[in-house]
């Protein structure tokens, strides 16, 4: 290498003026930069909107809807001597005398039913019967409060003697494959939970006079296929109405013993059954598009 070329190599340097874009390399236009900025802002706003919607739905499902008790009224005609107003409760799953329980008692006092019928699962977790007992003490009706076992009462069983004492002390009547007259023309019968217990239908209906209007209580509604035609009115629960409902979709989860029965009225062989969505929750402490309910059924002559 000669001296002149060496000097040229040593003294050559790069400056902005030395760099030239290829003739075919597109330069970003101002409109392209603006569009990219708008797209980023739109994506950010969408993400925030979705996050806000998820938060609002979570608040509704945990703090609002579980406590918005729906009061429903229905009327039946039957061969009874006088009107009878029934309050049907189910699946209370109480953990204490809280916001939902206070609202329930307010509803019962305002409606003033003739009889209160409960189709199981009043207890919450384990064998904690004290919260259920405290709630029972707040319930009153001229023809009494009557209850049958649900799967929770059978899962967390206590001794029969202690169980009877708890209900008796609260002034509540427990029906286990047994019956009792509410009036000479109206009888109530109840069976053990058909799914987790020992349901004996014949024993539950034994001795009821022919022609008496019979109300049969059981927890799991699939039992209706067995009892249809044996009682004029059947009341059940257990399903929670699905508890979490997505529009145009089947419930995400249902317990064993539901069968094809989800909520509301069903008729078969001259028997009518009402399946309550219940008041409480299990598995997850949420309700979505499936409000808790208290049902009042007026039986008219």
Residue pairs with C-beta under 8 A, 6 or more apart in sequence:
1 9
21 27
57 288
60 288
61 244
61 286
61 287
61 288
62 285
62 286
65 287
65 288
65 289
65 290
65 291
66 100
66 281
66 285
66 286
66 287
66 292
67 99
67 100
67 103
67 292
68 291
68 292
69 100
69 103
69 104
69 107
69 279
69 291
69 292
69 293
69 294
70 291
70 292
70 293
70 294
71 107
71 111
71 293
71 294
71 296
72 293
72 294
72 295
72 296
73 295
73 296
73 297
73 298
74 265
74 274
74 295
74 296
74 297
74 298
75 297
75 298
75 299
75 300
76 233
76 272
76 297
76 298
76 299
76 300
77 299
77 300
77 301
78 213
78 232
78 233
78 299
78 300
78 301
79 185
79 211
79 213
79 301
80 185
80 186
80 213
80 299
80 300
80 301
81 183
81 184
81 185
81 301
82 183
82 301
83 298
83 299
83 300
83 301
84 114
84 115
84 182
84 183
84 186
84 298
84 299
85 111
85 112
85 113
85 114
85 115
85 296
85 297
85 298
85 299
86 113
86 114
86 115
86 116
86 117
86 215
86 296
86 297
86 298
86 299
87 108
87 111
87 113
87 115
87 116
87 117
87 141
87 294
87 295
87 296
88 117
88 118
88 119
88 235
88 274
88 276
88 294
88 295
88 296
88 297
89 104
89 116
89 117
89 118
89 119
89 276
89 279
89 294
89 295
90 118
90 119
90 120
90 121
90 150
90 219
90 235
90 236
90 237
90 238
90 276
90 278
90 279
91 119
91 120
91 121
91 150
91 237
91 238
91 240
91 276
91 278
91 279
91 280
91 282
92 101
92 104
92 118
92 121
92 122
92 132
92 135
92 278
92 279
92 280
93 121
93 122
93 123
93 124
93 152
93 278
93 279
93 280
93 281
93 282
94 100
94 101
94 122
94 123
94 124
94 131
94 132
94 135
94 280
95 124
95 125
95 128
95 131
96 131
96 134
97 131
97 134
97 135
97 138
100 279
100 280
100 292
101 135
101 138
104 135
104 279
104 294
105 135
105 138
105 139
107 294
108 116
108 139
108 140
108 141
108 294
111 296
113 141
113 296
114 141
114 142
114 143
114 182
115 141
115 142
115 143
115 144
115 145
115 146
115 182
115 188
116 139
116 141
116 144
116 145
116 146
117 146
117 147
117 188
117 215
117 217
117 235
118 145
118 146
118 147
118 148
118 217
119 147
119 148
119 150
119 217
119 218
119 219
119 235
119 236
119 237
119 238
119 276
120 147
120 148
120 149
120 150
120 151
120 152
120 153
120 193
120 218
120 219
120 237
120 238
121 150
121 151
121 152
121 153
121 219
121 237
121 238
121 278
121 280
121 282
122 132
122 135
122 136
122 147
122 150
122 152
122 153
123 129
123 131
123 132
123 152
123 153
123 156
124 131
124 132
124 152
124 280
125 156
126 156
127 156
127 157
127 158
129 158
129 163
129 166
132 166
133 166
133 169
133 170
136 145
136 147
136 167
136 170
136 171
136 172
137 170
137 171
139 145
139 172
140 171
143 182
143 183
144 172
144 173
144 182
145 171
145 172
145 173
146 172
146 173
146 175
146 180
146 188
146 190
146 217
147 167
147 172
147 173
147 174
147 175
147 190
147 217
148 174
148 175
148 176
148 190
148 191
148 192
148 193
148 217
148 218
148 219
149 174
149 176
149 192
149 193
149 197
149 219
150 193
150 219
150 237
150 238
151 193
151 195
151 196
151 219
151 220
151 238
151 255
151 257
152 282
153 163
153 193
154 192
154 193
154 196
154 197
155 196
157 163
158 166
163 174
164 174
167 173
167 174
173 180
175 188
175 189
175 190
175 191
175 204
175 217
176 190
176 191
176 192
177 190
177 191
177 192
177 198
177 199
177 200
177 201
177 203
177 204
178 189
178 190
178 203
178 204
179 187
179 188
179 189
179 190
179 204
179 205
179 206
179 207
179 208
179 214
180 187
180 188
180 189
181 187
181 188
181 212
182 188
182 215
184 212
185 212
185 213
186 212
186 213
186 215
186 299
187 208
187 209
187 212
187 213
187 214
187 215
188 214
188 215
188 216
188 217
189 204
189 205
189 208
189 214
189 215
189 216
189 217
189 231
190 204
190 216
190 217
190 218
191 199
191 200
191 201
191 204
191 216
191 217
191 218
191 223
192 198
192 199
192 200
193 199
193 218
193 219
193 220
193 257
194 218
194 219
194 220
194 222
194 223
194 226
194 257
195 219
195 220
195 222
195 238
195 255
195 256
195 257
196 257
199 218
199 223
201 226
201 227
201 230
204 216
205 214
205 216
205 230
205 231
208 214
213 232
213 233
213 299
214 230
214 231
214 232
214 233
215 231
215 232
215 233
215 234
215 235
216 227
216 230
216 231
216 233
216 234
216 235
217 234
217 235
217 236
218 227
218 234
218 235
218 236
219 236
219 237
219 238
219 257
220 236
220 238
220 256
220 257
220 258
221 236
221 237
221 238
221 239
221 257
221 258
221 259
221 261
221 266
221 273
221 275
222 257
222 258
222 259
222 260
222 261
223 236
223 257
224 234
224 236
224 259
224 261
224 266
224 268
224 271
224 273
225 259
225 268
227 234
227 271
228 234
228 268
228 269
228 270
228 271
228 273
229 268
229 269
229 270
229 271
230 271
231 271
232 270
232 271
232 272
233 271
233 272
233 273
233 274
233 297
233 299
234 271
234 272
234 273
234 274
235 273
235 274
235 276
236 261
236 273
236 274
236 275
236 276
237 275
237 276
237 278
238 255
238 257
238 258
238 275
238 278
239 254
239 255
239 258
239 261
239 262
239 263
239 275
239 277
239 278
240 277
240 278
240 280
240 281
240 282
240 287
240 290
241 251
241 262
241 263
241 277
241 278
241 290
241 293
242 251
242 252
242 253
242 254
242 262
242 263
242 290
243 251
243 253
243 281
243 282
243 283
243 284
243 286
243 287
243 288
243 290
244 251
244 252
244 253
244 284
244 286
244 287
244 288
244 289
244 290
245 251
245 288
245 289
245 290
246 252
246 288
246 289
247 289
251 262
253 283
254 262
261 273
261 275
262 275
263 275
263 276
263 277
264 274
264 275
265 272
265 273
265 274
266 272
266 273
266 274
266 275
267 273
274 295
274 297
276 293
276 295
277 290
277 291
277 292
277 293
278 292
278 293
279 292
279 293
279 294
280 292
281 287
